[in-house]
Amino acid sequence: MIVVIPTARQAAKIRREARKMTRQITKEQKGLCAFCNDPMKVYLIGTVAKYQDPLRPTIEHIKPISKGGLNNRKNVCVMHYKCNQHLSIIEDFDGVRFGMGAYQ
């Protein structure tokens, strides 16, 4: 197995694209968390969320990649960091994601 490590420039581009996608999906979801349906903390363009902020928006795959999900816009939603962490301790993700928040 060959592991390709991105250069610093490539990594910066990946981060910029991820932030842009997060902003776009947050706008599509009307600023609401896909899990708890509460408003997310929105940051001005050009600022970076503090990693400790539990209300910062994070990307979450609706169908996990480990279970055959794809890494595309149709398979991702935005939720609070705290909600994303809460989901990580639930074993059965299916049913939970589709029954709550913006994806009712």
Backbone as a ProteinNet text record, in pm:
[ID]
protein_1_A
[PRIMARY]
MIVVIPTARQAAKIRREARKMTRQITKEQKGLCAFCNDPMKVYLIGTVAKYQDPLRPTIEHIKPISKGGLNNRKNVCVMHYKCNQHLSIIEDFDGVRFGMGAYQ
[TERTIARY]
84	0	88.1	61.3	138.3	58.6	122.4	59.2	118	31.5	75.5	48.6	152.7	140.6	137.1	30.2	22.3	127.3	165.4	257.3	181.1	253.5	189.4	89.8	124	35.2	-90.7	-74.8	-191.3	-280.8	-220.8	-297.9	-376	-315.7	-384.4	-503.2	-486.3	-595.6	-710.1	-678.3	-780.1	-858.7	-789.1	-856	-947.6	-899.6	-982.8	-1109.8	-1095.7	-1212	-1309.2	-1257.6	-1343.6	-1419.9	-1353.3	-1420.8	-1529.2	-1498.8	-1596.1	-1717.7	-1695.5	-1806.4	-1888	-1821.4	-1891.8	-1982.8	-1932.1	-2014.1	-2133.5	-2111.7	-2219.6	-2328.9	-2290	-2388.5	-2459.8	-2387.6	-2450.8	-2558.5	-2530.2	-2628	-2748.6	-2724.5	-2833.2	-2922.3	-2862.6	-2937.3	-2993.9	-2987.7	-3038.8	-2972.7	-2846.8	-2769.9	-2806.5	-2882.2	-2925.9	-2846.8	-2822	-2751.3	-2839.5	-2782.5	-2857.8	-2898.1	-2836.2	-2867.1	-2968.3	-2937	-3023.9	-3116.7	-3093.6	-3175.6	-3163.1	-3061.4	-3033.5	-2941.6	-2942.4	-2854.1	-2706.7	-2628.4	-2484.1	-2416.2	-2300.9	-2221	-2155.8	-2183.5	-2132.5	-2015.6	-1908.4	-1788.3	-1777.3	-1721.6	-1701.6	-1601.2	-1617.7	-1524.4	-1385.1	-1289.9	-1152.4	-1111.9	-1209.4	-1176	-1186.4	-1117.3	-1115.3	-1179.6	-1265.8	-1331.2	-1227.2	-1247.2	-1158	-1190.2	-1088.1	-1108.5	-1184.1	-1182.5	-1250.1	-1398	-1443	-1580.5	-1676.7	-1763	-1853.6	-1965	-1987.2	-2092.9	-2043	-1914.9	-1862.6	-1918.4	-1941.8	-1993.7	-1886.6	-1927	-1837.4	-1912	-1837.4	-1893.7	-1909.2	-2022.1	-2046.9	-2102.5	-2051.5	-2103.3	-2233.6	-2336.7	-2465.8	-2452.7	-2394.6	-2360.8	-2209	-2158.8	-2014	-1936.8	-1819.9	-1734.5	-1701.1	-1684.7	-1652.7	-1765.5	-1887.1	-2001.8	-2043.8	-1951.8	-1978.5	-2026.3	-2031.1	-2072.3	-1965.6	-2008.5	-1915.8	-1879.8	-1767.9	-1722.8	-1764.8	-1897.8	-1948.4	-2057.3	-2103.7	-2200	-2332.3	-2373.5	-2501.1	-2494.4	-2374	-2358.4	-2303.7	-2306.5	-2256.6	-2359.8	-2353	-2435.1	-2345.2	-2396	-2319.1	-2390	-2311.2	-2366.7	-2265.7	-2315.1	-2225.7	-2116	-2002.1	-1893.1	-1939.6	-2014.8	-2060.4	-2157.4	-2244	-2337.7	-2263	-2162.4	-2080.6	-2009.9	-1958.6	-1892.8	-1992.6	-2114.1	-2218.4	-2250	-2256.8	-2283.8	-2173.8	-2051.1	-1939.3	-1946.5	-2025.3	-2036.3	-2159.5	-2241.7	-2358.7	-2316.3	-2341.9	-2296.9	-2375.7	-2506.3	-2588.9	-2623.8	-2551.2	-2574.4	-2702.7	-2733.5	-2850.4	-2977.7	-3068.8	-3192.5	-3182.2	-3068.7	-3050.1	-3035.1	-2950.2	-2924.6	-3046	-3116.9	-3226.6	-3352	-3357.8	-3478.2	-3471.6	-3365.5	-3351.4	-3305.8	-3327.1	-3271.2	-3315.8	-3223.6	-3253.2	-3289.6	-3262.6	-3288.9	-3408.1	-3513.7	-3635	-3715.1
-117.8	0	123.6	211.4	334.9	449	522.9	637.1	763.7	850	975.3	1087.1	1156.9	1267.5	1397.5	1477.9	1601.9	1702.9	1786.9	1895.4	1998.2	2092.6	2196.4	2276.5	2304.3	2379.7	2299.4	2169.6	2084.1	2072.1	2058.2	2047.6	2175.8	2290.7	2419	2429.4	2382.2	2384.7	2294.1	2177.8	2084.8	2147.9	2215	2281.3	2394.4	2474	2582.4	2526.7	2419.5	2359	2301.5	2244	2188.6	2300.6	2412.3	2525.3	2583.4	2591.2	2642.1	2550.5	2420.1	2325.5	2332.4	2349	2361.6	2483.4	2596.9	2718.8	2699.3	2634.7	2613.8	2523.9	2415.2	2322.5	2385.3	2462.8	2532.9	2626.9	2696.1	2785.8	2706.6	2593.3	2508.6	2458.2	2430.5	2381.9	2496.2	2617.9	2737.5	2759.5	2719.2	2741.6	2650.2	2544	2453.7	2323.4	2271.8	2144.6	2031.7	1939.1	1826.4	1726.6	1732.8	1638.1	1695.4	1811.4	1865.9	1977.1	2025	2128.6	2265.3	2284.6	2414.8	2494.5	2627.4	2709.4	2680	2684.6	2665.9	2801	2802.1	2923.7	2946.3	3060.7	3090	3185.9	3156.3	3239	3320.5	3440.2	3523.8	3459.1	3484.9	3430.2	3482.8	3394.2	3432.4	3405.1	3376.4	3341.2	3190.5	3139	2995.1	2967.1	2867.7	2830.6	2778.8	2810.7	2756.4	2609.1	2528.1	2384	2341.8	2423.9	2387.7	2425.7	2499.5	2547.6	2432.7	2392.5	2280.6	2312.8	2442.7	2481.1	2507.2	2484.4	2507.7	2402.8	2439.3	2342.7	2244	2118.8	2015.4	1934.9	1880.7	1795.9	1654.3	1593.6	1455.3	1378.8	1258.9	1174.1	1108.9	1116.4	1057.8	906	849.5	706.8	700.9	646.6	646.5	581.7	636.3	581.2	435.9	405	268.3	170.1	224.8	139.1	155.8	204.5	215.6	351.9	449.8	584.3	653.3	749.4	823.7	957.1	1011.5	1140.8	1248.8	1274.1	1375.8	1457.3	1563.2	1656.2	1589.2	1487.8	1421.6	1336.8	1304.6	1216	1288.8	1421	1493.3	1593	1620.6	1724	1796.2	1906.3	1984.2	1976.7	1956.6	1955.5	2013.4	2045.9	2094.9	1993.1	2042.3	1953.7	1861.8	1918.2	1837.9	1729.3	1758.4	1657.4	1549.8	1591.7	1497	1401.1	1453.6	1368.6	1274.8	1323.8	1239.8	1122.5	1149.8	1042	937.4	980.7	885.7	778.9	802.9	700.7	611.7	645.3	561.9	456.2	331	225	220.1	231.4	222	360.8	408.9	543.1	550.6	447.1	449.2	463.6	547.2	569.7	691.4	710.5	827.4	951.3	945.5	1061.4	1103.4	1008.6	1043.5	1081.5	1058.1	1086.6	1216	1293.8	1412.3	1531.4	1647.6	1772.4	1806.2	1860.8	1912.7	1803	1680.2	1570.1	1488	1551.9	1481.1	1443
0	0	0	-94.7	-107.1	-45.1	43.2	108.2	48.1	-2.7	-61.9	38.8	75.6	170.7	90.4	107.5	30.7	75.4	-18.1	14.8	99	156.2	237.5	153.4	29.6	-60	-91.4	-117.5	-145.1	-21.8	95.9	220	246	219.2	237.6	142.1	18.4	-78.8	-33.8	18.4	68	182.3	275.1	387.3	339.8	242.3	187.2	123.4	46.7	-19.4	83.3	190.1	295.6	366.2	394.3	458.4	367.2	237.3	141.5	135.4	130	126.1	254.8	368.9	496.3	494.6	446.2	437.8	344.3	228.7	132.4	189.5	252.5	307.4	426.7	507.8	619.7	567.3	457.7	397.2	346	280.9	230.4	344.1	458.9	575	659.1	604.7	672.7	808.9	820.4	942.3	1058	1029.9	1136.4	1134.9	1253	1270	1218.3	1142.6	1088.4	1196.7	1313.3	1420	1519.4	1578.3	1683.7	1634.5	1511.5	1449.1	1517.1	1599.8	1661.1	1568.8	1580.7	1496.7	1524.9	1418.4	1432.4	1444	1505.9	1517	1381.3	1321.9	1189.2	1202.6	1132.9	1137.5	1010.6	1021.8	905.4	811.5	682.6	584	615.9	613.3	642.4	785.9	873.2	1010.5	1025.8	1121.7	1145.2	1280.3	1283.8	1409.4	1507.4	1633.7	1735.7	1753.6	1762	1769.7	1894.8	1999.2	2122.8	2120.9	2021.2	2017.6	1985.2	2079.2	2054.3	1955.4	1926.1	1833.5	1691.9	1669	1534.5	1438.7	1313.5	1217.3	1172	1156.4	1105	998.8	905.9	800.9	856.2	826.2	867.9	749	727.8	620.8	665.7	582.9	615.3	619.5	514.9	515.8	528.7	639.6	661.5	546	518.4	414.3	445.5	574.8	615.2	584.1	561.1	528	382.1	299.6	156.4	110	198.2	158.6	75.8	-3.2	-87.8	-24.3	-67.2	-16.8	-116.1	-123.8	-214	-145.4	-212.6	-152.5	-115.3	-189.8	-161.3	-34.9	10.1	125.4	248.4	248.5	365.3	415.2	543.5	604.9	704.8	758.4	854.3	989.4	1093.1	1228.1	1325.6	1445.1	1550.2	1576.9	1619.8	1660.6	1773.6	1870.9	1984.8	1939.4	1843.4	1792.4	1714.4	1639.1	1564.2	1659.9	1769.9	1869.1	1936.6	1959.8	2019.2	1925.7	1795.8	1699.7	1698.8	1724.5	1717.5	1825.5	1931.6	2035.6	2016.6	1917.6	1888.4	1787.2	1816	1726.1	1596.5	1602.2	1482.7	1433.8	1333	1282.4	1200.5	1124.2	1036.2	1118.9	1072.2	1145.2	1234.5	1297	1382.7	1295.4	1194.8	1111	1031.1	977.8	888.4	964.5	1094.3	1171	1248.6	1234.2	1317.4	1235.4	1290.2	1237.7	1096.9	1020.1	887.5	787.7	820.7	727.6	769.7	821.1	861	739.7
[MASK]
++++++++++++++++++++++++++++++++++++++++++++++++++++++++++++++++++++++++++++++++++++++++++++++++++++++++

